[in-house]
Amino acid sequence: MLRRTLKWPVVPWICLRCIVFLPLVLVAACSSTPPAPQQPPATPAAATVNGTDAEPPSQTEQMLETARTSVRSSAVWLARGVDSWFGDRPFEEGGKVSDGRISVGLLHRQDDGTNASVRFHARFRLPNVEKQTYLFFGRDDEREIVADTPGALSRQDRLLAPEREEESFFAGLGRSVSDYVDFRIGLRGGLKVYAQTRYRRLWHLTPVDLVDFRETLFWTAADGFGSTTAFTYEHALTPTLAARWLSAATITQDTGHFAWSSILGSYKAFGNQRLFALEGIVEGKQGSGVDFTDYGLRARWEQPVHKDWLIGDVIVGHFWPRPSALSERGRAWAFGASLKMQF
């Protein structure tokens, strides 16, 4: 018998708190100014204020910390409530919230208009459930969640608006059966059920060469059975410069055709989580009548905005779409910006 009932609307409630706090975080981050360079103290006594070297946090820093603390406390409250369904063991004895992240983004593409989005994700370890079982929930593009599309190939990273307002809530249970295989069953967009079996394996071929292979089998009532195959090869050219090739293909019983995407790019790290990427991307669809339904170039800059948990990035791209043989190949500039908070 369940000891406590936790109603489903709590997930939209947490999302509402995210929507309220994140614009405040964005405004605070954009309005904050870099701190002045620290000067060495003239005397040892000048370096100490009330017995400490630390300066009091600014109003902006307090706002950012408050927003992050509120979102994380909401996630922990939800995890503790769900865990109580399965037993009396205190959540503090092994319970954990991990992989928590929330992002707000804005993108514009000449041939696709302007789109704003709020996405989040969190993973819970529940002490009253078996060790290999976990709970996950969030809000994202539901088709990409079901198909397990790699993040670099998502519509958001390709600077495209979601198809038919696909962004929705999702939640479910997962179980790891080995280091490489796990099973998931979840709900998306209300009460639409989906299931996944995921296999992932990493191979370090040499100290500078990495191969990542991922295969996901999934099922939904609308699509039937489907699969996504993703392959990544990465080579470190120098300690701060790498090249990467990523390809993925998805097919479902409903469509009967493969949709695929591929990226070839170079990535330069500048320290302190600052990264510049230059990538070429192509995509296609079996039966479309054209070799490539879209291709283009994109440049990305990513860096922390506050400490190491508030990350901002900007993407600029130029694309040449042709969705079918009946249309002419077009051209479109695109721009995107996002702010991601990790908790």
HELIX and SHEET records of a PDB file:
HELIX    1   1 VAL A   10  SER A   31  1                                  22    
HELIX    2   2 PRO A   44  ALA A   47  5                                   4    
HELIX    3   3 GLN A   59  ASP A   83  1                                  25    
HELIX    4   4 GLU A  142  ALA A  147  1                                   6    
HELIX    5   5 GLY A  151  LEU A  153  5                                   3    
HELIX    6   6 GLU A  163  GLU A  165  5                                   3    
SHEET    1   A15 LYS A  96  ARG A 109  0                                        
SHEET    2   A15 GLY A 113  ARG A 125 -1                                        
SHEET    3   A15 THR A 133  ASP A 141 -1                                        
SHEET    4   A15 GLU A 167  SER A 176 -1                                        
SHEET    5   A15 VAL A 181  ARG A 188 -1                                        
SHEET    6   A15 LYS A 192  THR A 206 -1                                        
SHEET    7   A15 ASP A 209  THR A 220 -1                                        
SHEET    8   A15 GLY A 224  THR A 238 -1                                        
SHEET    9   A15 LEU A 241  THR A 252 -1                                        
SHEET   10   A15 ALA A 259  ALA A 269 -1                                        
SHEET   11   A15 LEU A 275  LYS A 285 -1                                        
SHEET   12   A15 ASP A 294  HIS A 306 -1                                        
SHEET   13   A15 LEU A 310  PHE A 319 -1                                        
SHEET   14   A15 ALA A 332  GLN A 342 -1                                        
SHEET   15   A15 LYS A  96  ARG A 109 -1                                        
END                                                                             
